[in-house]
Amino acid sequence: MQNLISKILQKRGIKKIEDLDKGEKETFDKWEKILTTEEITIETLVEFMDSQLKVATNNVANPDNSPKKDAKLKAMITIYNSLLGIIQSPRSEKETLEKYLEQLLK
């Protein structure tokens, strides 16, 4: 539990979370989630896009897809691949250049 929330609960004389009513508990849960959620990093974004890409790729193979759904899935695959390429390209170029420069040193 976050220090700020603890102080507020103490100020209100609440010793346990179980003492909160349903609405207060929902507010507490919302506040706790906001305070404990980490910022999005490039790595978490890449992981998310990879997982979405796999889902879309698996679903595009379904013969029962409507033409509209099929087009949507193909667009998703293209977009995720493009975004991943943009994110990963500088890293890949850097690694390639480092290997090349190391070869020149040998």
N, C-alpha and C positions, 0 to 999 in steps of 0.2 A: 504494500500500500504506500502511496506517495505521502511524503512528509506534510505537504499542504493539506491534503485530505484528512490526515490524522489529526492535525491541529484543529481543523474545522469541527471534526467529530468530537474532539475533546472539549472544545469551546461550547458545544451544544449539549455536553453531558452524555454523549453516546459512547458506550464502552465496547460494544460488539456490533459488527455489521448486521448480525441477526436481529438487532433491535430496531432496524429500519423498516418502515412499511414498504409496500410494493413500489410505490412511486419513488420514494427516496432511494430504494435499492437500485432502481433503474437509472436514476441520476448518478448515483455512486458508481455503478458499472460503466456508464458512459464517460464520466470524468476519469476513472482509472484507465480506461482504454486509451483515451486521448493522451494522458500523461505518460503512459508506458509504451506507446507506439513509437518505433524507431523511424527515423527519416529513411526515405527510399534512397538506396545506393544504386550505382550502375550495375553492380553484381546482382542485386535483388531484381532489378528491372530485366536484366538478361535472363535470369532464371525464370521469371514470369513469362517472358516472351517465348523462351524455349518450350515451356510447358504448353502454352497456348498453341504454338506451332505444331507440336506433336498431336494435340487434340484435333486441330483442324485437319492435319494430314491423315489421321486415322478416320475421321468422319467423312472426308471427301471420297474415300473408297467405298462408302455405303451405296449400293445400287438403288436403294429406295429414296435417295435424295431427290427433291424436286429440282428443276432447273434453277430456280431462284436460290435455293439453299446451296446448290453446287457452286453457283457463281459467287455467292457470299463467302463460302469456304475458300475458294480459290483466291479471292481478293484478300482474305485474311492471311493466307499463306504468303502471298506476294508482299503484303505490307510488313508482316513480321520478319520475313527474310531480308527485306530492304533495311528495316530498322536495325536488325542484328548486324548486318553488313556495315552500316554506318558506325555503329558502336565499336565493333571488333576490328574494323579495318586499320585504324591507327596502331593498335596493339600488334596486329599481324605484320604490318609494314615495319614496325620497330624491331620485332623479333627477326625478321628477314634481313634487315640492314645490319643488326648486331652480328648475326651469323656470318654475313658477307665480310664485315670488317674484321672479325676474328680470323677468318680464312686468310685475309690479307696479311695478318700479323704472323702467320705460320711460315 
